[in-house]
Amino acid sequence: MIRLRSIPYLLMGGIMVYQFLKQKTTVSLVTKTFKASGNCSLCKNRIESALEVRGVNKATWDLQSGAVTVKFNPKVTSLAKLQQLVADAGHDTGSVKADDEIYEKLPACCHYRHTDGEG
C-alpha cells in the first residue's frame, strides 16, 4: 500500500520521466547538391522517387540545371549511396554512371546520352 508521504515523490518521478520522454532528439540534416542527367518530367519523377528512402528528408531535381538538391541525415545514408540510387534508376550522376542496360530501358524521351554530336 502506498503511504500518503510517498505520493509527492511518485509524482515528481512521473514528471521527470514525462519530461525525459517529451524531449525531442535533434537530428542534424545536411543539404547537398549533385548533378544528374535527364531530359523531362518523367526523369524528374524517377530521380526524385529514387531518393524517397530512409534518411532523406527532401529531394528535388531541377530540369534546367540538372542539379539534385537533397536534404538528408548523414547518420542514416550518404551522398555516395544517394548518387548510386539515382544511377540505379538509369540516370548518370557526377560520380556514378548508370548501367547501360538500365539506361536503354528508359523511355525514349528520357535518353540523354547523345553519340551523334548533339546535346
N, C-alpha and C positions, 0 to 999 in steps of 0.2 A: 504494500500500500504506500502511496506517495504522501509524504508529510507536507503540510502547508508551507513550511520553511524552505522546502526544496523547489517549490514552484517557480520562484524568480530565477533560480539557476537553470531550470529546464527551459524557461522562456528565453533567457539570454543565449543558451546553447542553440536553441532553434533559430533565433535571429542571426546568430553568427553563421550557421550552416546556410541559411537563406541568402545572406549577403555573399557568401563564397560562391554559391551556385549561380547567383544573379550576375556576377562579373562576367563580362564578355572577354573572350580571348582575342587579342588583336592579331590580325593576320596582315603581314606586310606584303601587299601585292606590288608587282613591278610591271611597268609598261615598256614593251619593246616593239621595234618595227623591223620587218624584213621584207624583201621583195618576193613576189610570187607571180609567175607568168599566167596570163589568161586574157580572154577577149570580151566576155559578155556577162550578162546577168546570171546565166547558168553557171559560169565559172565562179562568180561571186558567191552564189548559194553553196556550191560544192566546197569551196575553200573555207567559208565560214562554218559550214556544217562539220567539216573535218576537225575543226577546232572546238567543237562542243564536247569537251571531255572534262573529267575531274581535274580541278585545279585552275581551269580557265574561267575567269570572271566575265570577260567580254572579248570578242574578236571581230574585227571588221577588215574588209579588203576594199581598197579604192581602185576602181577600174582605170581611172586616168593615170595614176602614178604607179599602179601595180604594187602598192605598199600594203602589207598586212600589219595592222596595229593590234597587238594582243596584250591584254591585262591578265596576269596570272600569278599564282602562288608558286614561287620558286622552290618551296619545300615539297611540293607535290609533283611538279613537272619542270621541264627545262625548255629553253628556247630550241635546242637541238632536237628534242623529241617533237616539239610542235612543228618545226620545219619538216621533219620526217613524215608526220601525219599529212601535211599538205602534199608532199611528194607522193605519198601512198595513194592520194586521191587523184593523181595524174597531173599535178602542176609543179613545174620546176620552181625551186626557190634559189636564193642567192648561194646556198651551200649544198643543196641536195637536188640532184636531177631525178625527175620522175622516171620510173621504169618505162621503156618504150612500149611494151605490151599494154600497160595500163593507159598510157597516153593515147595510143591508137584506138582504144575503145571509147574515148571521149566523143561526144557529138561533133560533127564537122565544124560547127561554129566555134567550138572551143579549141580547135587546133591552132596553137600559137607559134609553133616551130615552122619556120619557112626555109626551105632549101633552095628556092629559085631566086634568091637575092632580094625578095620582097620582105618588108617588115623589119 
